[in-house]
Amino acid sequence: MAATIPGDLAWEITKGHSATLVKRANGVQFSRDPLNLRNLYSRKNEGQIANKAIGIIPGKEGGVTLLIKKSDKHHQPALSTQTTTFGPQRSTRKTFASIVNSTTKRNYRPDLRQDAVARASAIRKSQRAVKADRPTKTRGVKAKAAAESS
């Protein structure tokens, strides 16, 4: 039988010394943990410490990947994370609905659902192609002057 460390003890041991910790000059601490949706370094938001955690990362071929930490596999780190990829062709609404449904049926923290959808939305928005700049049309007196000069 494998011995497990409670989350509170693991947090007290690793607090301030985690590999995912990013310290800024003004005293703010951020996290690079993929299971931390808010990127804030705190006990509440740190996904490595929590038994149940949700993460959203960009997919390799576009789209988004949903990471879900299984609570029954917390003592097996390699098997504890389940990944689900939503491709770039899948509709945004279906992607958001799938994220909400997959976290609802597993009875995950409801306060993380909105953050997960917001993170997926930001990733999808960043993957959109940038529209080309169109020249602006001249109007009024300038348009008449341009038409008369040509």
PEDAVEN-V721602 format. One record per run of one state. SS is the DSSP state (H for helix, E for strand, L for the rest). FROM is the first residue (numbers start at 0). TO is the last residue. If there is no record, write none. Layout:
BEGIN
ss	from	to
SS	FROM	TO
SS	FROM	TO
END
This chain:
BEGIN
ss	from	to
L	0	5
H	6	13
L	14	19
E	20	22
L	23	27
E	28	30
L	31	38
E	39	39
L	40	51
E	52	57
L	58	62
E	63	68
L	69	69
H	70	72
L	73	79
E	80	85
L	86	90
H	91	104
L	105	109
H	110	125
L	126	139
H	140	148
L	149	149
END
